[in-house]
Amino acid sequence: MGKVIGIDLGTTNCCVAVMEGGVPQVVPNKDGGRTTPSIVGFTEKGERLVGQIAKRQAVTNPRNTIYAVKRLIGRKFKSPEVQNALRFLPYEVTEAANGDVRIRVRDRDYSPPEVSAMVLAKLKEMAEEFLEDEISEAIITVPAYFDDSQRQATKDAGRIAGLKVSRIINEPTAASLAYRLNEQAEKRIVVYDLGGGTFDVSILQLGDGVFEVKSTSGDTFLGGEDFDQRIVEWLLAEFQKKEGIDLKGDRLALQRLKEAAEKSKCELSLESRSEINLPFIAADAKGPKHLSCVLTREQFEELVSDLVEKTRKPCLDALQMAGLKAEEIDEVLLVGGQTRTPKVIEAVRSIFGREPSRDKNPEEVVGIGASIQGAILQGEVKDMVLLDVTPLSLGLETRGGMFTKLIDRNTTIPTRKAKIFTTVVDNQAKVEVNVLQGEREIASYNKSLGRFELVGIPAAPKGVPQIEVTFDIDSNGIVHVSARDQSTGKEQKIVVTPSGGLSEKEITEIIEDAKKNADADRRKAELNRVQARLEGLLESNLKSFNEFGSLLDADKQGTVRRILENARRALQGSSISESTKCLEKLGEASAILTDVILYAPQGGGKTAPGGSGSEPEPTEEI
């Protein structure tokens, strides 16, 4: 049986590792580097270049060199993230017929998973040369806040590259495995992961070989690429101020600026100033122009201060969700190349009140952790269990436009949950299942991941059919949903493949919106529940009154009519208390009608309206 390799498919760089002799080994590339640029280039002759060799020719071939594709994977072309990226990417990005992203290179369109697969194939080749053996399986890591679409797209990329993706795991979780391979002590740790394109923070409980994720938060569009861009924008402004030339439309110049920005950023992690010299960056009637300037660490930190600050709230949210205070954290681990920045280290120290651990290479720990997970699956590493969580709640839309959760956010995965639902109207032959992801009680405020229909439901009064809806999240965090009519056994199921990824706005505001609107949502949800019961009881009382009302004396007829009319008005209103009162009064009307039905000449055996005793909790309707 061949080895299972671990792959950190990063926005800027990738890392592949494998367990050898009980020790995780980072696989070097042909240049001797332990990380490989996530870059693909296409030459005029049609040759495809991957990694460092593609990066070297990026300056002279910017339109045909693809980088940061991880920011595009699993997203729609019109998403805010893609539209923002278009302002800076030198290569052409287009919209596919279905709204997906496509990358145009030399008159051919590539999907983001295809481009990612080229990088993965290169890493697979490196591992095979290193091990002198064929590789067919891999563990691939993704940001903790990647949604289902992005996870599926990553898995597809692996399959295109010729790899069976044994598991998709979250990057912070993988990193914790790398830090704590041989440690059994109980600890609460924070993994602060600021990479090239994404930011994640996870809180884990470690003990007795169990790695349990307690909470996770983050931002799917925040990382080192944004830090680089701030330097690029500063350089553009400085050059225009000095030379009066705007370089924003010059793709070649922009690529040179990007490389210079990345180099300067790295230098400023170690030095207090960085000299940037780019000769012949432009020309005008007076001749060639050169860019020469100095960027200090102080200036750089001012440029990126808001980006660093954006990591604070997810950290605080993760602590709150885990039910912990900063002082209860035993250790903070830094992951991702951008955590080398002194300003970031300072922010982490401020948030958690302690010095973060920096004894591992932050650019390698995720790949190493992935290889450990591969060894766990193969049985090579024993007495170690990884328990990850789902980042957002999952459920479906129910009657009244409500969101009914089946699986709460930060539930340990894999997990499975089923619930019985019923129909809304008499003789309803089909139900539509709208699968939702989010935290709001109102369905429309959450993200729809997919829809499907269960058809062929036998004719029956509303509320009679029993439809079991099951949500199943596998170990990769991918969602499977099924609906089954219990009377016929008919079933419909889907693996949720949403039409687009969560937007930055959605992913950053989704929890905050839920908090802000929690009270209003609860009131609306309660009103919907009360009125659903009110409507059902009103309908049954109306049927009984129309059939048996003439047997009541005039006073009781008047009483029942007033109750029914008040209930009708309450259904048109928005008062929970009024609807609740009417619900109680309908109980009185039911009692009056029950008496006349039971003693009517032909009333024996009739079902009393609303029944007797306490009313059972109704099955939710879809």
N, C-alpha and C positions, 0 to 999 in steps of 0.2 A: 504494500500500500504506500503510495507516494505521500510526501509531506504536504501539509496544508500551510500555505504561506499567509502571512498577515500583511495587508496593504493599507497604508494611510494615503488615500487619494486626495491630496491637498489642493487648494486653489492655486498656490504658487509653486510648491514642491511636493513630491511624493516620496514615500519611504516604504521599502519592502523588507520584511524580516522573516526569519524562520527559526524554529527551535531545533537546536543541534546539541545532543548530549545533555539535555536538561537545561541548556543555556540559550537564551534568545540571541540570535546573530543578525545584525543588520547587513543586508546584501549590498555590496558596493557596485557602482556602475563602472563602465570601462574607463572613465576618467579618474577612478579612485574615489569619487564622491559618495557619501553615505545617503545623500538625498538627490533626487533627480527632478529637474524643472518640469512642471506640468505644462509643457509647451509642445505644439506640433507645427511644423513648417512644411510648405510645399514649394519645391523649386520649379523653375521654368521648364525643366526637363520632365516634370511629373514625379520626381523623387520625393518620398515622404521622409521627413526628419523628425525625430522625437527626442526630447530631453535637452541636454546641454548643447548638442550640435544645432538644434533648432533655435535655441536662445542666442547662440553666437551670430546667426545670420538674420536675426529679427530686425536689426537696425536697417539693413539694406533691403529687406523684404517684408515690410510691416503689414501690407495688405493680405499676405498669404501666410502669416504666422499667427497661430491661434493660442491664446493664453487665457487664464482665468475662466475657463469654460464651466467650471464648477458653479459659478454664479448664474449660469444660464440653464443648467440642467434641471429638468422637471418644471420649468416655468413657461408661461405664455409670453408671446412676443409683446403684447400690449401691457404686461404687468409693469408697475412702477419701477421695479428693480432693473428689468431689461432696458426700459426706456432711459433710465439714468445711466446705465452702463454704455449705451450707444454714444453718449457724448464724448467718451474717452477711448473707446476701442478703435484701433486702426483698421481692423478687418470688417468686412461687410456682414451684417446680421439682417436676415429677412424673415418674413412671416410665412409659415406653411399654410396650406389650405385649411387645416383644422385649428389654426391659431398658434401652433407651437413655434418654437424658435428654430431657425435654420441658419447655418453659417455658409456663406457663399465664397467658394475658393476656386478660382480659375474655371468659372462657368459650371461648377458643380455644387450642389447643396449637401451639407452634412448636418446631421442632428447632433446636439450636445452629447448624447450617449455614444454615438459613433466616434467622436473625437476623443472622449474619455477612454473608449475601448482601445484606441491606438496607444495611449499612454499605458494602460493596463497590460496590453500585449507586450510592450517593451519591458515592463517590470517582470512579467512572467518569463520572458526570455532571459533576463538577468538572473533570475532565481534558478532557472534550469541549468545555466552555465555554472553557477556557483555550486549547485548541488550535484551536477553531472547526472541529473535524473529528470524525468518528465514530470511536469506539474499540471494538475488538472483542477485542484480545489484551492479556494482562497477565502479568507475572512476579509471583508472590506469595511472600513469605518466610514461613518457619516456624522455630520454635526448632530447633536442631540435634538435640535429643533428642526431638523429636516422633516417635512411632512411626508405623507404617504406617496405622493407623486414623485418627489425627489428620491425617496428610497427605492421605489420601483425602477426609476430611470437609472440609478446607480447599479442596481442588480442587473438590468438589461445590458449595461455597458460591460459588466463582467462576463455575461453570457456571450456577447459579441466578440470579446477578446479570447474566447475559448476556455473560460473558467467556470466551473461550478461554484457559485457563491454559497458556501455552506452557512454563512451567517452574516447579517449586516448588524454591526454593533456601533454604539455611540462613541464618539471620539474621547470625551472625558472619561467614560467608563473604561475604555481600553487603556488610557493613560494610567489610571489607578492600578490596573493589573501590573503594568511595567514597574511602577514605583514600589509595589508591595508584594512581589513574587514570593519572597521567603519569610514574610513577616506574618505572624499569627496574632499579634496583640490587637486588642480592641481599640478602635480609634474612630473618630468622626473627622472626615477630611473633606476639603473643598478642592475641586479641580477647576481652575480658572484657565480656560482655553481660548486664547486669542490668536487665531491663525491668519492666513493670507486673505481669506474672504468671509469668515464667519466667527462669531463669538458664542461660546457656551460656558455655562457655569453649572456644575453638578455637585450635590452633597451626597456623600456615601457613608455608610456605616460598615466598618470592617471588623471582622472578628471570626475566629475559628475557621478561616479559609473561605468565609462567605463575604462577597462584595455586593452589598445591597444599596442600590440607588434610592435615596429618600426623596429627592426632588431635583428638578432640572429647569433651567430657564436660559434665555439667550436672545440672540439677534442673528438672523440668517443672512444679513447683508451688512456686516461690520467686520473689518479686518485690516490686515497690512496693506492691501491694495488701496484702501481709503487713505491711509497714512502717506503712501507714496504719492497719491493724487494731490494731496495738500501741498507737498513740496513742488510738484509739477506746476500747479496753479501759481505758486509763489514765484517760481522761475519765469513763467510766462509774463507775469505782471512786472517783474524786475526788468526783463529784457525789453518789454514794450515801453516802459518808462525811460529806459536808457537810450534805446535805438529807434523807438517809434514804429516798430514792426510787430505785428500780431502773428504769432506762430500757431494759433489754434487750428488753422486749416491745413497745416503742413504735417502730413502723416509721418514722414521721415523724421522731421524735427521732434515731433511728439514722442516717437519711440526712443530717440536719443535722450530726451528729457526724462522719460520714465526710467530708463536704465540708470541714468545719473542720480535720479531721486532715490531709487532703491539702494544704490551704493552709498549715497550720503547718509541715508537713514541708518544703515548698518554701522557706518563709521561713528555716528553720533551716539551710539549705544556704548562706545568705548572712549570717545574723545569729546572735548568741549566745543570743537568747531570742525567744519568740513569744507574743503575747497572744491568748488565745482568749476571745471573748465571744459567747454565744448567749442572747439574751433570750427569755423566755417559752418555755423548753425543756420545762417541765412546770408542773403546778399541784397544790395540795392544798387542804385546808380553809382554810388560812391565806391562800391566794391564789397568784398566779403565782410561778414560780421561774426564776431566771436562772443560767446557767452562766458563770462568769468566773474564769479562772485563767491562770497563766503557765507555759509549758513551756520549759525551758532546753535548749540543745544538749546539755549534759552529761547531763541526764535522758533526752532522746531517745536518745542513743547507748547509754545503759544499757539502755533498753527493747528496742533492736534489736541488741544486741551479738551474741546467739546467731545471728540471721539473717545478719549479716555473716560470722560465723565459718563458717557452713555453706557459704560459697562457697570456702573454702580447700581442702578436700579434692578437689573436682573439678579445681581448678587444678593441684594436685600430681599427680593421676592423669593429667591431660592431658600434663604434662611427662614423666612416666614412660613413657607410651605412645608419645610422640614420640621417646624416647631422648635427651632433652635435660635439662640443668640450667638453673636459673633464670638463671645468669650468662651462658648462651649465647643468651639472648633479646636481640634487638636493639631491640625496641620493644613497648610494651604499649598497645593501643588500648582506649579506654572507649566502650561503646555502651549505650544505654538511659538513660532519665531518672533512674533511681535511682542511677546512677554520679555524679551531681552531689553526693551526700551526702559530706561530709568524712570520715566514718567509713569509708565504702567506699573512697575514694581512699587513705586511710591503710592499709587492709588490702591493697589491690593493691600499694602501695609495699613493704609488709612481705613479701608473698609472693614478688614478683619482684625485689626489691632495686633498683628503679629508679623514676623518676618517670614516670607514665603520660602518654601524649599526650592533650591535650585541645583540639586546635586545630580540631576539627569539632564541630558540634552533635550530641550523642549521640542526640537524638531524631529526627534526619533522615537519618543516614548509612545506615541500613538501606534506607530507601526510595530514596535516591539510588543505592546499590549495585544495587538491583533494576532500576532504570532503565538502568544501565550494562549489566547482563546482557541486558536487552531489546535494547539497541543492538548488543551482540555478536552476538546471534542474527540480527539484521537485516543484519549486515555493516557497520553504521555505525561501529562501533569494531572495529578490526583489531589483529592482533598481541597479542591478549590471550586467554588460555585459563584457564578455571575448572575445577579438579579437586577435587570434593568427596568425602566419604567416608561410608560407612554406620556409624552409631554402635554397633551391636550385631551379633554374629555370627548367621548364619542357617544352618539346616540342617533335618534331619528325624529322627524317631525311628526307630531300627533295633532289631533283635532284642536282647532282654535289657533293654529300656528305656533304651538308650543314645542319646545325642545325637551324631549325626554331622554335623559342620560342613561346609558346602560353601563358604560365604563368611565369612571372618573379619571381625571388627569392624575399623573404620578402613581397610577396603579402598576404594580409589578407585572412584567410580561415574561413569558407568554401568559395570556389570560383568556377566559371565555365567559360570556354572560348571556343568558337567555331570558326573555320576558314575553308574556302572553298579551296580545292586543286583539281588538275586535273591529267590526265594521261600523260605519257612521250612519248608513241608511239601510232601509229594508231592501232585501234582494240584491245587495251589492255583489257584483260578480268578480270584481278585482280590487286590489289595493296597490297603491304606489308607495314604495319605501324610499324615502329621501334620507340618505345617510349624511349626518352632520358631524362637524368637528368644531368645538368651541366651548365657551363657558357661560354664555347668556341663556336665560330661560326662554327667550323669544327666538323661534327658529330662524327668522329672517336675518338676525344679527350674527349668526354663525356661518361657517363655511360649509357649503354643500360639496361633499366628496364624490357623490354619484347617486343615481336613481335607478330603480328597476321595479317591475310590476309582477305581482303574483296574481295569475288569472285562473279562471275556472272554479271560483268559490261557489258552492251550491247555494241556490236561492234559500234565504232564511231571513227572519226578522233581524233588524239591526241589534247588535249586541250578542247575538247567538254564536256566530262563527268564532272559533278559537284559532288565532294565528300566532304561531311561535316565531319570534324574531330572535336570531342568535348573532351576536358579535364575537368574533374570534380573532385575537391579535396574536400573530405568531412570534417566534423569537427574534425575527428581523424587524418587528414593529409594523409589519404589513397587515392590513385589515381585511378580514373575510366576513361577509355578511350573508345570512340566509333567512328566508321566510318560508314557513311550512304551515299549510292548512291541516290542522289535526284531524279533521273529519275525513278528508280524502287522501291525505298523505302527499298531496302535490307540493312541490318545493321549487323555489327559485333562489339562486345564489349568485354572488359576484365576488371577485377579488377587487376591492376598491382601487380603481385607477383613476383618480380625479383628473379633470380636464386641465388643471393648472395648479401651481404651487401656491402656498400662502404668500400674500404680498407682504412687504416689509411693514406697511401700515397695519395690516391685519395682525401680523405676528407680534408686533410691539404693543398694539393697543388692545388686543383681545382680552387680556387679563384685566387691564386697567378699566376698560369699558364694563366688564362684568362687575368689578368692585363698585364703580360709580353708580351703576344702574341696578344694583342688587335688590334694593328695597322696592323700586318701581317694578322690576321684573317679578318679584315675589308676589306683589299685589295683583299684577295682571294674571299671573299664573293661578293664584287662588281664585280670582274672579272667574277665569275660564273653567276651573274645576267645579266651582259652585254652580255656575250657569249650565254646565253640561248635565249635572244632576237635576237641576231645576227643569231643564228642557225635557228630559226623559220622563220625570214624574208628572209634569204638566201634560204631556202627550197622553200618558196612560189614564190620567184623571179625565181629560177631555173625552176620550173614547167611552169611558164608563158613564160619564154624565150624559153624553148624547144618547146612550142606550137605555140608561136607567133613571135619568134625572126626573122624568115625568112622574115617577113613583114617590118622589119626595114631596113633603108638604111645602107650601109657599115660602115659609121662613127659611127652611134648609136649602131650597133651591136658590134663594137670594144669597144666602151665605156662600154656597159653593161657587155661584157665578162671580161674586166679588173676589173671592180667593183666586179664581182662574184668571180674571181680568188683571188683578194686581201682579200675578206671576208673569203674564204676557208683557206688561209694562217693565217689570224688573229685567226681563231678558233683553230689552232694548236699551237699558241703562248701564251704568258702570259702578254701581254701589254694591260692594260685597255684603254689607250689613243688610241692605234691602233685599238682596237675593236670598240671603240666609233666612231672613224673616219669612219670605214667601215660601221657601222650602219647608219651613216648619208649619206654616199654614196649610200647605198642600198635604202635609201629613194629616192634619185635621179633616181636610176635605176627603182624603182617602178613607179615613175612619167612617165618615158619614156615608159615603158611597158603599163601603164594605157592608155596612149594616143592611142597606136596602138590597144589595145584590144577594146576600146570604139568605134573606127572607123573601125575596121575590119569588112569585109562583114558579118560574122556570130558571131561577138563579142558581140552583144547586150546582156545584162543581165549577162555577165561574172563578176566575182568578181575581182576587181583590186588587184594586189599583194601588200600587206601591207596596203591597204585602203587609205583613204585620211584624211587630217587633222592630229591632234596629235595622236600618238599611245597610246592605253590604256595600263595601267599597267597589265602585264600578270598574270594569276593565277598560283601560284607555283605548281610544278609538283612533284608527288611522285611515 
